């Protein structure tokens, strides 16, 4: 959903890579596809500016 933006560069989303267990639940619940797989297990922030800070990934 790269066409939906609220305010660029101001998201407070903080992704902690070392705490990721690779379950992928954040990918499933994110309505704006902010997360993506980085290889087989780890998840990465693919589009942080797309975050609407709904908190579903928490």
C-alpha distance matrix in Angstrom:
0.0 3.7 5.4 5.9 8.7 11.9 14.3 13.9 16.1 17.4 15.7 18.5 16.9 19.5 19.1 22.6 22.6 26.3 25.7 23.2 25.0 22.4 22.1 18.3 18.2 15.6 13.2 14.3 14.1 10.9 8.8 5.6 6.6 8.5 11.4 12.6 16.2 18.5 21.2 22.7 22.8 21.2 17.7 16.1 13.6 10.9 8.8 11.2 10.3 7.1 10.0 11.5 14.6 15.2 17.4 16.6 16.6 20.0
3.7 0.0 3.8 5.6 7.4 11.0 12.6 11.4 13.7 15.7 14.7 17.9 16.6 19.2 19.0 22.5 22.6 26.4 26.3 24.0 26.2 23.7 24.0 20.3 20.5 17.6 15.4 17.1 16.9 13.4 11.9 8.2 8.8 9.3 12.3 13.4 17.0 18.6 21.6 23.6 23.8 21.8 18.3 16.0 13.2 10.3 7.7 10.2 8.6 6.6 10.3 12.3 15.4 16.8 19.0 18.7 18.4 21.5
5.4 3.8 0.0 3.8 6.4 10.0 12.1 11.7 14.8 16.5 16.0 19.5 18.8 21.7 22.0 25.6 26.0 29.7 29.5 27.3 29.6 27.1 27.1 23.4 23.2 20.3 18.3 19.6 18.9 15.5 13.2 10.0 11.6 12.4 15.7 17.0 20.6 22.4 25.3 27.2 27.4 25.5 21.9 19.7 16.7 14.0 11.0 12.9 10.4 8.5 11.9 12.9 16.5 17.7 20.4 20.4 20.6 23.6
5.9 5.6 3.8 0.0 3.8 6.9 9.7 10.3 13.4 14.3 13.5 16.9 16.4 19.7 20.4 24.2 25.0 28.7 28.1 26.2 28.5 26.4 26.1 22.5 21.8 18.7 17.3 18.4 17.1 13.6 11.1 8.3 10.9 11.3 15.0 17.1 20.9 22.9 26.0 27.6 27.4 25.2 21.5 19.4 16.1 14.2 10.8 11.6 8.9 6.5 9.3 9.4 13.2 14.3 17.3 17.6 18.3 21.1
8.7 7.4 6.4 3.8 0.0 3.8 6.0 6.7 10.0 10.7 10.5 14.1 14.3 17.7 18.9 22.7 23.9 27.6 27.1 25.7 28.4 26.7 26.7 23.3 22.6 19.2 18.4 19.9 18.3 14.6 12.9 9.9 12.4 11.6 15.3 17.9 21.6 23.2 26.6 28.5 27.9 25.3 21.6 19.0 15.4 14.0 10.3 10.0 6.6 5.7 8.1 8.3 11.8 13.8 16.6 17.7 18.2 20.5
11.9 11.0 10.0 6.9 3.8 0.0 3.8 6.6 9.6 9.1 9.2 12.6 13.5 17.1 19.1 22.8 24.6 28.0 27.4 26.3 29.2 27.9 27.8 24.7 23.5 20.0 19.9 21.3 19.0 15.5 14.0 11.7 14.6 13.3 17.1 20.1 23.8 25.3 28.9 30.6 29.6 26.9 23.1 20.6 16.9 16.3 12.6 11.2 7.8 7.6 8.3 7.2 10.3 12.5 15.5 17.3 18.1 19.8
14.3 12.6 12.1 9.7 6.0 3.8 0.0 3.8 6.5 6.2 7.7 11.3 13.0 16.2 18.5 22.1 24.0 27.4 27.1 26.4 29.6 28.6 29.0 26.0 25.2 21.5 21.5 23.4 21.3 17.7 16.8 14.2 16.5 14.5 18.0 21.0 24.6 25.5 29.2 31.3 30.2 27.1 23.5 20.6 16.9 16.5 12.8 10.8 7.4 8.9 9.6 9.3 11.5 14.5 16.9 19.2 19.5 20.8
13.9 11.4 11.7 10.3 6.7 6.6 3.8 0.0 3.8 5.7 7.5 11.2 12.5 15.2 17.1 20.6 22.1 25.6 25.8 25.1 28.4 27.2 28.0 25.1 24.8 21.0 20.8 23.2 21.6 17.9 17.4 14.3 15.8 13.4 16.6 19.2 22.6 23.2 26.8 29.2 28.3 25.2 21.7 18.5 14.8 14.2 10.7 8.9 5.5 8.3 9.8 10.9 12.9 16.1 18.1 20.1 19.7 21.1
16.1 13.7 14.8 13.4 10.0 9.6 6.5 3.8 0.0 3.8 6.0 9.0 10.6 12.6 14.8 18.0 19.7 22.9 23.4 23.1 26.6 25.9 27.0 24.4 24.3 20.5 20.8 23.5 22.0 18.4 18.7 15.7 16.6 13.6 16.2 18.9 21.9 22.0 25.7 28.2 27.0 23.6 20.4 17.0 13.5 13.7 10.7 8.2 6.1 9.8 10.3 12.0 12.9 16.6 17.7 20.0 19.1 20.0
17.4 15.7 16.5 14.3 10.7 9.1 6.2 5.7 3.8 0.0 3.8 6.4 9.0 11.5 14.3 17.5 19.8 22.9 22.9 22.9 26.4 26.0 26.9 24.5 23.8 20.1 20.9 23.3 21.3 18.0 18.3 16.0 17.3 14.3 17.0 20.1 23.2 23.6 27.3 29.4 27.8 24.4 21.2 18.1 14.6 15.5 12.5 9.2 7.6 10.5 9.7 10.5 10.7 14.4 15.5 18.3 17.8 18.2
15.7 14.7 16.0 13.5 10.5 9.2 7.7 7.5 6.0 3.8 0.0 3.8 5.5 8.6 11.3 14.7 17.1 20.2 19.8 19.6 23.0 22.7 23.3 20.9 20.1 16.4 17.5 19.8 17.7 14.5 15.3 13.3 14.5 11.4 13.9 17.3 20.3 21.0 24.8 26.5 24.8 21.4 18.1 15.4 11.9 13.3 10.6 6.9 6.4 8.6 6.7 7.9 7.4 11.2 12.0 14.7 14.0 14.5
18.5 17.9 19.5 16.9 14.1 12.6 11.3 11.2 9.0 6.4 3.8 0.0 3.8 6.2 9.6 12.6 15.5 18.1 17.5 18.0 21.4 21.7 22.3 20.5 19.5 15.9 17.8 20.1 17.9 15.2 16.7 15.3 16.2 12.9 14.6 18.1 20.8 21.3 25.0 26.5 24.2 20.8 17.9 15.5 12.6 14.8 12.8 9.0 9.7 11.5 8.9 9.7 7.7 11.2 10.9 14.0 13.0 12.6
16.9 16.6 18.8 16.4 14.3 13.5 13.0 12.5 10.6 9.0 5.5 3.8 0.0 3.8 6.4 9.8 12.5 15.3 14.5 14.5 17.9 17.9 18.6 16.7 15.9 12.3 14.2 16.7 14.8 12.3 14.4 13.2 13.4 10.1 11.2 14.7 17.2 18.0 21.5 22.8 20.5 17.3 14.2 12.2 9.5 12.1 10.8 7.3 9.2 10.3 7.4 9.2 7.0 10.0 9.0 11.5 9.8 9.8
19.5 19.2 21.7 19.7 17.7 17.1 16.2 15.2 12.6 11.5 8.6 6.2 3.8 0.0 3.8 6.4 9.5 12.0 11.5 12.1 15.8 16.4 17.5 16.3 16.0 12.8 15.0 17.8 16.4 14.4 17.0 15.9 15.4 11.9 11.9 14.9 16.7 16.8 20.2 21.5 19.0 15.5 13.0 11.1 9.3 12.7 12.4 9.2 11.9 13.4 10.8 12.9 10.5 13.1 11.3 13.3 10.8 10.2
19.1 19.0 22.0 20.4 18.9 19.1 18.5 17.1 14.8 14.3 11.3 9.6 6.4 3.8 0.0 3.8 6.1 9.0 8.7 8.7 12.4 12.8 14.3 13.2 13.6 10.6 12.6 15.7 15.1 13.4 16.5 15.5 14.1 10.8 9.7 12.1 13.4 13.4 16.6 17.8 15.2 11.7 9.4 7.9 7.2 10.9 11.7 9.5 13.0 13.9 11.8 14.5 12.4 14.4 12.2 13.2 10.0 9.9
22.6 22.5 25.6 24.2 22.7 22.8 22.1 20.6 18.0 17.5 14.7 12.6 9.8 6.4 3.8 0.0 3.8 5.6 5.6 6.8 10.6 11.9 14.0 13.9 14.6 12.4 14.6 17.6 17.3 16.3 19.7 18.9 17.2 14.2 12.3 14.1 14.3 13.8 16.6 17.5 14.4 11.0 10.0 9.3 9.9 13.7 15.1 13.1 16.7 17.7 15.5 18.1 15.7 17.5 14.8 15.6 12.1 11.3
22.6 22.6 26.0 25.0 23.9 24.6 24.0 22.1 19.7 19.8 17.1 15.5 12.5 9.5 6.1 3.8 0.0 3.8 5.4 5.3 8.8 9.7 12.5 12.6 14.3 12.5 14.1 17.3 17.8 16.9 20.4 19.5 17.1 14.4 11.8 12.5 11.9 10.7 13.2 14.2 11.3 7.8 7.6 7.4 9.4 12.8 15.1 14.1 17.8 18.6 17.1 20.1 18.2 19.8 17.2 17.3 13.6 13.5
26.3 26.4 29.7 28.7 27.6 28.0 27.4 25.6 22.9 22.9 20.2 18.1 15.3 12.0 9.0 5.6 3.8 0.0 3.8 5.6 8.3 10.4 13.3 14.4 16.0 14.9 16.8 19.7 20.3 19.9 23.5 22.9 20.6 18.0 15.3 15.8 14.6 13.3 15.0 15.4 12.2 9.5 10.4 11.0 13.2 16.6 18.9 17.7 21.4 22.3 20.5 23.2 21.0 22.3 19.4 19.5 15.8 15.1
25.7 26.3 29.5 28.1 27.1 27.4 27.1 25.8 23.4 22.9 19.8 17.5 14.5 11.5 8.7 5.6 5.4 3.8 0.0 3.8 6.3 9.1 11.1 12.5 13.4 12.7 15.2 17.6 17.8 18.0 21.7 21.7 19.7 17.3 14.7 15.6 14.8 14.4 16.1 15.9 12.3 10.0 10.4 11.7 13.6 17.1 19.1 17.8 21.4 21.8 19.5 21.8 19.3 20.1 16.9 16.8 13.2 12.1
23.2 24.0 27.3 26.2 25.7 26.3 26.4 25.1 23.1 22.9 19.6 18.0 14.5 12.1 8.7 6.8 5.3 5.6 3.8 0.0 3.8 5.5 7.8 9.0 10.5 10.0 12.0 14.5 15.3 15.6 19.3 19.4 16.9 15.0 11.9 12.4 11.2 11.3 12.9 12.5 8.9 6.6 7.1 9.2 11.6 14.7 17.1 16.5 20.2 20.1 18.2 20.7 18.7 19.2 16.3 15.4 11.7 11.7
25.0 26.2 29.6 28.5 28.4 29.2 29.6 28.4 26.6 26.4 23.0 21.4 17.9 15.8 12.4 10.6 8.8 8.3 6.3 3.8 0.0 3.8 5.7 8.3 10.1 11.0 12.7 14.5 15.9 16.9 20.7 21.2 18.5 17.3 13.9 13.8 11.9 12.3 12.9 11.4 7.6 7.1 8.7 11.7 14.5 17.2 19.8 19.6 23.3 22.8 20.9 23.3 21.3 21.3 18.3 16.8 13.3 13.4
22.4 23.7 27.1 26.4 26.7 27.9 28.6 27.2 25.9 26.0 22.7 21.7 17.9 16.4 12.8 11.9 9.7 10.4 9.1 5.5 3.8 0.0 3.8 5.5 8.4 9.4 10.1 12.1 14.1 15.0 18.6 19.0 16.0 15.2 11.6 10.8 8.5 9.5 10.0 8.3 4.7 4.9 6.3 9.9 13.0 15.0 17.9 18.3 21.9 21.0 19.7 22.3 20.8 20.8 18.2 16.3 12.9 14.0
22.1 24.0 27.1 26.1 26.7 27.8 29.0 28.0 27.0 26.9 23.3 22.3 18.6 17.5 14.3 14.0 12.5 13.3 11.1 7.8 5.7 3.8 0.0 3.8 5.6 8.1 9.0 9.8 11.8 13.6 17.1 18.2 15.5 15.4 12.1 11.8 10.2 12.3 12.7 10.5 7.6 8.4 8.6 12.2 14.6 16.4 18.9 19.3 22.6 21.2 19.6 21.7 20.2 19.5 16.9 14.4 11.6 12.9
18.3 20.3 23.4 22.5 23.3 24.7 26.0 25.1 24.4 24.5 20.9 20.5 16.7 16.3 13.2 13.9 12.6 14.4 12.5 9.0 8.3 5.5 3.8 0.0 3.8 5.4 5.3 6.6 9.0 10.4 13.7 14.6 11.8 12.0 8.8 8.5 7.8 10.7 11.8 10.3 8.2 8.2 7.0 10.2 12.0 13.3 15.7 16.4 19.6 17.8 16.6 18.8 17.8 17.2 15.2 12.5 9.8 12.1
18.2 20.5 23.2 21.8 22.6 23.5 25.2 24.8 24.3 23.8 20.1 19.5 15.9 16.0 13.6 14.6 14.3 16.0 13.4 10.5 10.1 8.4 5.6 3.8 0.0 3.8 5.3 5.0 6.2 8.5 11.9 13.7 11.7 12.2 9.8 10.8 11.1 14.1 15.5 14.1 11.8 11.6 9.8 12.4 13.4 14.9 16.4 16.6 19.5 17.4 15.6 17.1 15.9 14.5 12.5 9.4 7.3 9.6
15.6 17.6 20.3 18.7 19.2 20.0 21.5 21.0 20.5 20.1 16.4 15.9 12.3 12.8 10.6 12.4 12.5 14.9 12.7 10.0 11.0 9.4 8.1 5.4 3.8 0.0 3.8 5.4 5.4 6.0 9.7 10.8 9.1 8.8 6.9 8.9 10.3 13.1 15.4 14.9 12.7 11.3 8.5 10.1 10.2 11.9 13.0 12.9 15.7 13.9 11.9 13.7 12.5 11.8 9.9 7.5 4.6 7.7
13.2 15.4 18.3 17.3 18.4 19.9 21.5 20.8 20.8 20.9 17.5 17.8 14.2 15.0 12.6 14.6 14.1 16.8 15.2 12.0 12.7 10.1 9.0 5.3 5.3 3.8 0.0 3.8 5.7 5.6 8.7 9.3 6.7 7.5 5.4 6.4 8.1 11.5 13.7 13.3 12.0 11.1 8.1 9.6 9.8 10.3 11.7 12.7 15.4 13.1 12.1 14.3 14.1 13.5 12.6 10.0 7.9 11.4
14.3 17.1 19.6 18.4 19.9 21.3 23.4 23.2 23.5 23.3 19.8 20.1 16.7 17.8 15.7 17.6 17.3 19.7 17.6 14.5 14.5 12.1 9.8 6.6 5.0 5.4 3.8 0.0 3.8 5.9 8.2 10.2 8.5 10.3 9.0 9.8 11.2 14.8 16.4 15.4 14.3 14.0 11.6 13.3 13.5 13.8 14.8 15.8 17.9 15.1 14.0 15.3 15.2 13.7 13.0 9.6 8.7 12.1
14.1 16.9 18.9 17.1 18.3 19.0 21.3 21.6 22.0 21.3 17.7 17.9 14.8 16.4 15.1 17.3 17.8 20.3 17.8 15.3 15.9 14.1 11.8 9.0 6.2 5.4 5.7 3.8 0.0 3.8 6.2 9.0 8.6 10.0 9.8 11.8 13.8 17.2 19.3 18.6 17.0 16.2 13.3 14.5 13.9 14.5 14.6 14.9 16.7 13.8 12.0 12.6 12.2 10.2 9.6 6.1 6.4 9.8
10.9 13.4 15.5 13.6 14.6 15.5 17.7 17.9 18.4 18.0 14.5 15.2 12.3 14.4 13.4 16.3 16.9 19.9 18.0 15.6 16.9 15.0 13.6 10.4 8.5 6.0 5.6 5.9 3.8 0.0 3.8 5.5 5.6 6.6 7.4 10.2 13.0 16.1 18.8 18.8 17.4 16.0 12.6 12.8 11.3 11.6 11.2 11.4 12.9 10.0 8.4 9.5 9.7 8.6 8.8 6.5 6.4 10.1
8.8 11.9 13.2 11.1 12.9 14.0 16.8 17.4 18.7 18.3 15.3 16.7 14.4 17.0 16.5 19.7 20.4 23.5 21.7 19.3 20.7 18.6 17.1 13.7 11.9 9.7 8.7 8.2 6.2 3.8 0.0 3.8 5.9 8.0 10.0 12.4 15.6 18.8 21.4 21.6 20.6 19.3 15.8 15.6 13.7 13.2 11.9 12.5 13.0 9.4 8.7 8.8 10.4 8.9 10.6 8.7 9.8 13.2
5.6 8.2 10.0 8.3 9.9 11.7 14.2 14.3 15.7 16.0 13.3 15.3 13.2 15.9 15.5 18.9 19.5 22.9 21.7 19.4 21.2 19.0 18.2 14.6 13.7 10.8 9.3 10.2 9.0 5.5 3.8 0.0 3.8 5.6 8.5 11.0 14.6 17.3 20.2 21.1 20.4 18.7 15.0 14.0 11.5 10.4 8.6 9.6 9.8 6.1 6.6 7.9 10.2 10.1 12.0 11.0 11.2 14.6
6.6 8.8 11.6 10.9 12.4 14.6 16.5 15.8 16.6 17.3 14.5 16.2 13.4 15.4 14.1 17.2 17.1 20.6 19.7 16.9 18.5 16.0 15.5 11.8 11.7 9.1 6.7 8.5 8.6 5.6 5.9 3.8 0.0 3.8 5.5 7.3 10.8 13.7 16.5 17.4 16.9 15.3 11.7 11.0 9.2 7.7 7.3 9.3 10.6 7.6 8.3 10.7 12.2 12.5 13.3 11.8 10.9 14.5
8.5 9.3 12.4 11.3 11.6 13.3 14.5 13.4 13.6 14.3 11.4 12.9 10.1 11.9 10.8 14.2 14.4 18.0 17.3 15.0 17.3 15.2 15.4 12.0 12.2 8.8 7.5 10.3 10.0 6.6 8.0 5.6 3.8 0.0 3.8 6.9 10.6 12.7 16.0 17.3 16.4 14.1 10.3 8.6 6.0 5.4 4.6 5.8 7.9 6.0 6.1 9.4 10.4 11.6 12.0 11.4 9.8 12.9
11.4 12.3 15.7 15.0 15.3 17.1 18.0 16.6 16.2 17.0 13.9 14.6 11.2 11.9 9.7 12.3 11.8 15.3 14.7 11.9 13.9 11.6 12.1 8.8 9.8 6.9 5.4 9.0 9.8 7.4 10.0 8.5 5.5 3.8 0.0 3.8 7.1 9.3 12.5 13.7 12.6 10.3 6.6 5.7 4.7 5.1 6.8 8.1 11.1 9.7 9.5 12.7 12.8 13.7 13.1 12.0 9.4 12.5
12.6 13.4 17.0 17.1 17.9 20.1 21.0 19.2 18.9 20.1 17.3 18.1 14.7 14.9 12.1 14.1 12.5 15.8 15.6 12.4 13.8 10.8 11.8 8.5 10.8 8.9 6.4 9.8 11.8 10.2 12.4 11.0 7.3 6.9 3.8 0.0 3.8 6.4 9.3 10.6 10.4 8.7 5.6 5.5 6.5 5.6 8.7 10.9 13.8 12.6 13.0 16.2 16.6 17.3 16.7 15.2 12.5 15.5
16.2 17.0 20.6 20.9 21.6 23.8 24.6 22.6 21.9 23.2 20.3 20.8 17.2 16.7 13.4 14.3 11.9 14.6 14.8 11.2 11.9 8.5 10.2 7.8 11.1 10.3 8.1 11.2 13.8 13.0 15.6 14.6 10.8 10.6 7.1 3.8 0.0 3.8 5.8 6.8 7.0 6.0 4.5 6.1 8.8 8.6 12.1 14.1 17.3 16.3 16.5 19.7 19.7 20.3 19.2 17.4 14.4 17.0
18.5 18.6 22.4 22.9 23.2 25.3 25.5 23.2 22.0 23.6 21.0 21.3 18.0 16.8 13.4 13.8 10.7 13.3 14.4 11.3 12.3 9.5 12.3 10.7 14.1 13.1 11.5 14.8 17.2 16.1 18.8 17.3 13.7 12.7 9.3 6.4 3.8 0.0 3.8 6.6 6.9 5.3 5.2 5.8 9.1 9.2 13.0 14.9 18.2 17.9 18.2 21.8 21.6 22.7 21.4 20.0 16.7 18.9
21.2 21.6 25.3 26.0 26.6 28.9 29.2 26.8 25.7 27.3 24.8 25.0 21.5 20.2 16.6 16.6 13.2 15.0 16.1 12.9 12.9 10.0 12.7 11.8 15.5 15.4 13.7 16.4 19.3 18.8 21.4 20.2 16.5 16.0 12.5 9.3 5.8 3.8 0.0 3.8 5.9 6.3 7.9 9.4 12.8 12.8 16.6 18.6 21.8 21.4 21.8 25.2 25.0 25.8 24.4 22.7 19.4 21.5
22.7 23.6 27.2 27.6 28.5 30.6 31.3 29.2 28.2 29.4 26.5 26.5 22.8 21.5 17.8 17.5 14.2 15.4 15.9 12.5 11.4 8.3 10.5 10.3 14.1 14.9 13.3 15.4 18.6 18.8 21.6 21.1 17.4 17.3 13.7 10.6 6.8 6.6 3.8 0.0 3.8 6.4 8.6 11.4 14.9 15.1 18.8 20.6 24.0 23.1 23.1 26.2 25.8 26.1 24.4 22.3 19.1 21.2
22.8 23.8 27.4 27.4 27.9 29.6 30.2 28.3 27.0 27.8 24.8 24.2 20.5 19.0 15.2 14.4 11.3 12.2 12.3 8.9 7.6 4.7 7.6 8.2 11.8 12.7 12.0 14.3 17.0 17.4 20.6 20.4 16.9 16.4 12.6 10.4 7.0 6.9 5.9 3.8 0.0 3.8 6.7 10.0 13.6 14.8 18.3 19.5 23.0 22.3 21.7 24.7 23.8 24.0 21.9 20.0 16.6 18.2
21.2 21.8 25.5 25.2 25.3 26.9 27.1 25.2 23.6 24.4 21.4 20.8 17.3 15.5 11.7 11.0 7.8 9.5 10.0 6.6 7.1 4.9 8.4 8.2 11.6 11.3 11.1 14.0 16.2 16.0 19.3 18.7 15.3 14.1 10.3 8.7 6.0 5.3 6.3 6.4 3.8 0.0 3.8 6.7 10.4 12.1 15.5 16.3 20.0 19.7 19.0 22.2 21.1 21.8 19.7 18.3 14.7 16.2
17.7 18.3 21.9 21.5 21.6 23.1 23.5 21.7 20.4 21.2 18.1 17.9 14.2 13.0 9.4 10.0 7.6 10.4 10.4 7.1 8.7 6.3 8.6 7.0 9.8 8.5 8.1 11.6 13.3 12.6 15.8 15.0 11.7 10.3 6.6 5.6 4.5 5.2 7.9 8.6 6.7 3.8 0.0 3.8 7.1 8.9 12.0 12.8 16.5 16.0 15.3 18.5 17.7 18.5 16.7 15.4 11.9 13.8
16.1 16.0 19.7 19.4 19.0 20.6 20.6 18.5 17.0 18.1 15.4 15.5 12.2 11.1 7.9 9.3 7.4 11.0 11.7 9.2 11.7 9.9 12.2 10.2 12.4 10.1 9.6 13.3 14.5 12.8 15.6 14.0 11.0 8.6 5.7 5.5 6.1 5.8 9.4 11.4 10.0 6.7 3.8 0.0 3.8 5.9 9.1 9.8 13.5 13.6 13.3 16.8 16.3 17.8 16.5 15.9 12.5 14.4
13.6 13.2 16.7 16.1 15.4 16.9 16.9 14.8 13.5 14.6 11.9 12.6 9.5 9.3 7.2 9.9 9.4 13.2 13.6 11.6 14.5 13.0 14.6 12.0 13.4 10.2 9.8 13.5 13.9 11.3 13.7 11.5 9.2 6.0 4.7 6.5 8.8 9.1 12.8 14.9 13.6 10.4 7.1 3.8 0.0 3.8 5.8 6.0 9.7 10.1 9.9 13.6 13.4 15.4 14.6 14.6 11.6 13.7
10.9 10.3 14.0 14.2 14.0 16.3 16.5 14.2 13.7 15.5 13.3 14.8 12.1 12.7 10.9 13.7 12.8 16.6 17.1 14.7 17.2 15.0 16.4 13.3 14.9 11.9 10.3 13.8 14.5 11.6 13.2 10.4 7.7 5.4 5.1 5.6 8.6 9.2 12.8 15.1 14.8 12.1 8.9 5.9 3.8 0.0 3.8 6.4 9.2 9.0 10.2 14.0 14.8 16.6 16.6 16.2 13.8 16.5
8.8 7.7 11.0 10.8 10.3 12.6 12.8 10.7 10.7 12.5 10.6 12.8 10.8 12.4 11.7 15.1 15.1 18.9 19.1 17.1 19.8 17.9 18.9 15.7 16.4 13.0 11.7 14.8 14.6 11.2 11.9 8.6 7.3 4.6 6.8 8.7 12.1 13.0 16.6 18.8 18.3 15.5 12.0 9.1 5.8 3.8 0.0 3.8 5.5 5.5 7.4 11.1 12.5 14.7 15.4 15.6 13.8 16.5
11.2 10.2 12.9 11.6 10.0 11.2 10.8 8.9 8.2 9.2 6.9 9.0 7.3 9.2 9.5 13.1 14.1 17.7 17.8 16.5 19.6 18.3 19.3 16.4 16.6 12.9 12.7 15.8 14.9 11.4 12.5 9.6 9.3 5.8 8.1 10.9 14.1 14.9 18.6 20.6 19.5 16.3 12.8 9.8 6.0 6.4 3.8 0.0 3.8 5.3 5.5 9.2 9.9 12.7 13.2 14.3 12.6 14.5
10.3 8.6 10.4 8.9 6.6 7.8 7.4 5.5 6.1 7.6 6.4 9.7 9.2 11.9 13.0 16.7 17.8 21.4 21.4 20.2 23.3 21.9 22.6 19.6 19.5 15.7 15.4 17.9 16.7 12.9 13.0 9.8 10.6 7.9 11.1 13.8 17.3 18.2 21.8 24.0 23.0 20.0 16.5 13.5 9.7 9.2 5.5 3.8 0.0 3.8 5.4 8.2 10.0 13.0 14.5 15.8 14.9 16.9
7.1 6.6 8.5 6.5 5.7 7.6 8.9 8.3 9.8 10.5 8.6 11.5 10.3 13.4 13.9 17.7 18.6 22.3 21.8 20.1 22.8 21.0 21.2 17.8 17.4 13.9 13.1 15.1 13.8 10.0 9.4 6.1 7.6 6.0 9.7 12.6 16.3 17.9 21.4 23.1 22.3 19.7 16.0 13.6 10.1 9.0 5.5 5.3 3.8 0.0 3.8 6.4 9.0 11.1 13.1 13.7 13.3 15.9
10.0 10.3 11.9 9.3 8.1 8.3 9.6 9.8 10.3 9.7 6.7 8.9 7.4 10.8 11.8 15.5 17.1 20.5 19.5 18.2 20.9 19.7 19.6 16.6 15.6 11.9 12.1 14.0 12.0 8.4 8.7 6.6 8.3 6.1 9.5 13.0 16.5 18.2 21.8 23.1 21.7 19.0 15.3 13.3 9.9 10.2 7.4 5.5 5.4 3.8 0.0 3.8 5.4 7.8 9.4 10.6 10.3 12.5
11.5 12.3 12.9 9.4 8.3 7.2 9.3 10.9 12.0 10.5 7.9 9.7 9.2 12.9 14.5 18.1 20.1 23.2 21.8 20.7 23.3 22.3 21.7 18.8 17.1 13.7 14.3 15.3 12.6 9.5 8.8 7.9 10.7 9.4 12.7 16.2 19.7 21.8 25.2 26.2 24.7 22.2 18.5 16.8 13.6 14.0 11.1 9.2 8.2 6.4 3.8 0.0 3.8 5.6 8.5 10.1 11.2 12.9
14.6 15.4 16.5 13.2 11.8 10.3 11.5 12.9 12.9 10.7 7.4 7.7 7.0 10.5 12.4 15.7 18.2 21.0 19.3 18.7 21.3 20.8 20.2 17.8 15.9 12.5 14.1 15.2 12.2 9.7 10.4 10.2 12.2 10.4 12.8 16.6 19.7 21.6 25.0 25.8 23.8 21.1 17.7 16.3 13.4 14.8 12.5 9.9 10.0 9.0 5.4 3.8 0.0 3.8 5.4 8.2 9.1 9.9
15.2 16.8 17.7 14.3 13.8 12.5 14.5 16.1 16.6 14.4 11.2 11.2 10.0 13.1 14.4 17.5 19.8 22.3 20.1 19.2 21.3 20.8 19.5 17.2 14.5 11.8 13.5 13.7 10.2 8.6 8.9 10.1 12.5 11.6 13.7 17.3 20.3 22.7 25.8 26.1 24.0 21.8 18.5 17.8 15.4 16.6 14.7 12.7 13.0 11.1 7.8 5.6 3.8 0.0 3.8 5.7 8.1 9.1
17.4 19.0 20.4 17.3 16.6 15.5 16.9 18.1 17.7 15.5 12.0 10.9 9.0 11.3 12.2 14.8 17.2 19.4 16.9 16.3 18.3 18.2 16.9 15.2 12.5 9.9 12.6 13.0 9.6 8.8 10.6 12.0 13.3 12.0 13.1 16.7 19.2 21.4 24.4 24.4 21.9 19.7 16.7 16.5 14.6 16.6 15.4 13.2 14.5 13.1 9.4 8.5 5.4 3.8 0.0 3.8 5.5 5.4
16.6 18.7 20.4 17.6 17.7 17.3 19.2 20.1 20.0 18.3 14.7 14.0 11.5 13.3 13.2 15.6 17.3 19.5 16.8 15.4 16.8 16.3 14.4 12.5 9.4 7.5 10.0 9.6 6.1 6.5 8.7 11.0 11.8 11.4 12.0 15.2 17.4 20.0 22.7 22.3 20.0 18.3 15.4 15.9 14.6 16.2 15.6 14.3 15.8 13.7 10.6 10.1 8.2 5.7 3.8 0.0 3.8 5.5
16.6 18.4 20.6 18.3 18.2 18.1 19.5 19.7 19.1 17.8 14.0 13.0 9.8 10.8 10.0 12.1 13.6 15.8 13.2 11.7 13.3 12.9 11.6 9.8 7.3 4.6 7.9 8.7 6.4 6.4 9.8 11.2 10.9 9.8 9.4 12.5 14.4 16.7 19.4 19.1 16.6 14.7 11.9 12.5 11.6 13.8 13.8 12.6 14.9 13.3 10.3 11.2 9.1 8.1 5.5 3.8 0.0 3.8
20.0 21.5 23.6 21.1 20.5 19.8 20.8 21.1 20.0 18.2 14.5 12.6 9.8 10.2 9.9 11.3 13.5 15.1 12.1 11.7 13.4 14.0 12.9 12.1 9.6 7.7 11.4 12.1 9.8 10.1 13.2 14.6 14.5 12.9 12.5 15.5 17.0 18.9 21.5 21.2 18.2 16.2 13.8 14.4 13.7 16.5 16.5 14.5 16.9 15.9 12.5 12.9 9.9 9.1 5.4 5.5 3.8 0.0
